[in-house]
Amino acid sequence: KESRVFIYNGMGMEHWADKAIRSAGAENQIVVNASEKVTPLLLEDEEEREEHGDYDPHTWLGPQEAKEEALAIRDGLTAASPENKELFMENYEKFARSLDELQEEYRQKLEKAPRKELVTGHAAFGYLARDLGLTQESVEDAFATGEPPARKLIELIQFCRSHGVKMIFTEEMMDPALARTLAQEAGAEAETLSTMEEPDSDSYLDTMRENLEKIDRALR
């Protein structure tokens, strides 16, 4: 209630946000929906839509989408503290340039990759895949009800084998056994990609570069 700026990701990620903002009743508080101007990615999975709404909320995992969010945050901070506008502008421009450089690193490495199929435990990298011409195939659907449906599991194994998938990714907050099971059956390896949903000492840029190295190896 005492904060001057309230920032949230949006795209259905924080389903509690509107109620919390109304309940706080903070006067003159600047509210920033960071993903408001991001071009949304429609969710195809029914269970994901039930949890998050129609659109993929993992906007921060695409460098260009993160740039849009940083811009929205800059404008929110400037509205709340116009006397510091120059500082916010300077910091944003520095970060935006870093994000453009990061996007170019991804593009240069992955455009030459012989494979374009990114197999993940959770469908969190849709924006990254869209921006870089990759295909994201999520393992999560196969394990959504706890016990893997045999038909879906077989389809995923066949997909991995036919596309020469060498690595299946899981995330920090998922049971890695799910990806390991599929990886073993498909003759692939299991590896972890960071979605930055758990505390980490690395910066956004460092974490995204670590993800890039792993994705690059997987697509070779």
HUFEN-V248752 format. One record per helix or strand of 2 or more residues. SS is the DSSP state (A for helix, B for strand). FROM is the first residue (numbers start at 1). LEN is the number of residues. If there is no record, write none. Layout:
[[SS:FROM:LEN] [SS:FROM:LEN]]
This chain:
[[B:5:4] [A:17:8] [B:30:4] [A:46:7] [A:59:3] [A:63:18] [A:82:29] [B:117:4] [A:126:7] [B:135:4] [A:140:4] [A:150:13] [B:167:5] [A:176:11] [B:189:5] [A:204:15]]
